[in-house]
Amino acid sequence: MKRIIRENTLSTKQHYEFEGTDEQRTDEAWEITCGYLGDKQKNKLEWHRYRCSEDRIAQAVTIAMLTMGIDGYYPHRAMTEFFEGKREFS
């Protein structure tokens, strides 16, 4: 799997492009997300996951990603799996 990193010079945002299967892309997005988040943010997300009901997962994921500055299809899939209990922080 090859990862291409482009850094936008006008801001601090980094853009990632992934190659591989959807599952590989989602796994890589989760690894990058885990590296991006600090311990305080991880604890906060775990608390929100604990308190979140199943019918509000989509809303919780969207709010979490917006407040932490995370965007993209594969990070969204990974974060949804986290809120569903299928992923843990590495």
C-alpha positions, 0 to 999 in steps of 0.5 A: 500500500502506498500513501501519498502525502500532500501538504497544503502550504496555505494552512496546516491541513494535510491531505492523504490519498490512499491506495489499496482495498477499502479495508486497507484504506480505512485501517490506514485512516484510523492509524493516522487519526490515532496519531493525530489525536492527543490523549485528552481527545481520545479520552473525550471520544471514549466518553462520548462513545460510552454515552452515545446511543445506537440511533445517534452514532451518525450524529456523534461521528459528524460532530466529533470529526467537525470539532477535531478537524478531521475530514474524509470518507475513510476517516469517517468510516473508521470513526463510525466503526469506533463508535460502533465498538469495532475499533479501539485506539492504538 
